[in-house]
């Protein structure tokens, strides 16, 4: 069976616990997406309204309940601090594929948390029967590209003008990993 989401998985690494995102995590997510430097390589600029973020998190929780995605809150084992979020989304059971993404608060950059968490997410995806993962990065997001390359993802293409942000069209790189 591919990704039985009747029971959402809790994943643990050496330093992190990945818990399914809940509406109570909206404040942790807000602390990340309110930072313009963190959001420089996302599809939208920083979000400075906590109610908007609460609505986004609610939508993510609903997607999990419908079996379309798994969104995890990344917490440090040492103190349970919210350090980021990661996900398996666009789950396609027929073709055994999904997309992955991750984001960290600036305080957690350069700590190796993204690589640590995503290694576990990739292993979970493979053990659950998925055979293809994709990810995308905006041009210039070398940090995320490095994480993906370390995980074994390969660049599969450049998509030009796909994202419209603040009146400009932005390109992104598509990465893939066959499991």
N, C-alpha and C positions, 0 to 999 in steps of 0.2 A: 504494500500500500504506500502511496506517495503522500507524505505529509498529512498524517491524521491529526487534524487540528481540533479534535474534540477536547484534547488536553494540551494546552499551550506549554511548550517546553521552557524550562529554566535551565540555562547553561552556565557553567562555571569554568573559569580559567584560573591560572595561578594567582592573579591579582584582582579579577573582576567577577561579578555575578551579573548575568544578563537575565533580567526578569521581564516577562511580558508587560508592555507599557499599559498603564492605567490612566484614567482621567486625573488621578491625584498627581501624576508626573508632569502635568502641564506647567507648573512653576519651574521645574528643572529644565524643561525644554525651552521655556521662555527665557531663562537666563542665558541660553546659548544663542537663540535666534534673534535676540535683541542686540547682538554684537555685530556691527558692520564688518569687522575684520573676519569674523567667522563666516558670515554670509556672503563674502565677496565672490565665492565660486558656486553659489546656489542659483536656482532659477528665479529667485525673488530677492529683493533687498531685505535688510533687517526688518523684523516685525516688532514694533514697539507697543503693541496693544495686547495685553495678556488675555483678553476675551477672544481675540482672533486665534491665538495659540491654543487656547482651551478648545475652541471649535475644531481646529486641525487635529488635535490629539483625540478628541471624541470621534472624529471620522476614522482615524487610524484604529481605534479600539473596535469600531463597528466593522472595519475591514477584517480584523482578526476574527471577530465573531462569525463573519460570513465565510471564513476560510480562504480569503483572498490574499492574506499577507500575515506576516509575523513581525511585529515591531517590538524591539527590546529596549528597555532602559539599561544603560551601562552604569553599574555602581562599583565603586572601589570596595574590595572585601575588607580592607583595613578599617574603614569608618562608615561604610554605606553611602558615601557621597555620590551624588549624581554627576557623572563625568561626561555622559554623552548618550547617544542613541544609535541603534543600527537596525537593519531590517532585511527580510526576505519579502519582496513584493512582486506584483504582477505574476503570481504563481500560476503556471500553466501545467496542470497535471497531465493532460494528454501528451504534450510534447516534452514533459519532464524538465521544465526550465523555470527560472525565476530571475529576478533582478536583485542585486544587493546594493546597499548604500550604508553610509555611516557618517556621523558628525560628532565632533568633540567640542566641549567648551575650551576656550583658549588656555585656561589653567592646566588642561590635560594634554596640551600639544607636546610633542617630542618626548613623551613618556613610554611610547610603544603600545599604548592601549588599543589603538585602532587595529594594528596588526594582530595583537593578542586576541581581541574579540572576534575579528573577522576570520581568523584561523578556525576558531570554534564554530562559527556560523557556517563556514564552508564545509567543515567535517560533518556538521549536523545535516546540511543539505544533501551531501553525498550519501550519508547513512539512511536518509529518508527517501532515497530513490530518485532524486533529481540528477540530471546528467549534464545540464548546461546552466551556467550562471553568467549574467551580464552585469556590467556596471558602466557608468559614464562619468566623465569629469569635464569640467569647463576648461578651455585652453588656459594654461598657466598654473593650474592647480597641481604643481609638481609633488607636493606632499601626498595627496591622495593617489596619484599615479604610482608613486614609489611603493605605497602599501599594496596596491593591486598587483604590481609587478612582482613583489616579494611573495605574494600568495600564488603566483603562477598564471595570473591573467595576462593575456596578450592583446595589444591594440588590434582591433578589427576594422576600424574605420574612423573617418572624420566626418561629422555631420555639420554642414555649414548653415549658419543662420537659423538654427532650430529654436532657439530661445530668444524671446523679446524681453529685454530688460531696460527700463528707463529710456525707451525710444530707440535703443540700439539692438541689432541682431547679434547673437552670440553663438559661437561654434562650440561643439563638444566632441570629445573623443569617446568612442565606444570600445569597451574592453570585454573580452569573453574568456571563460574558463570552461573547458570540457572536463567533467568529472568521471 
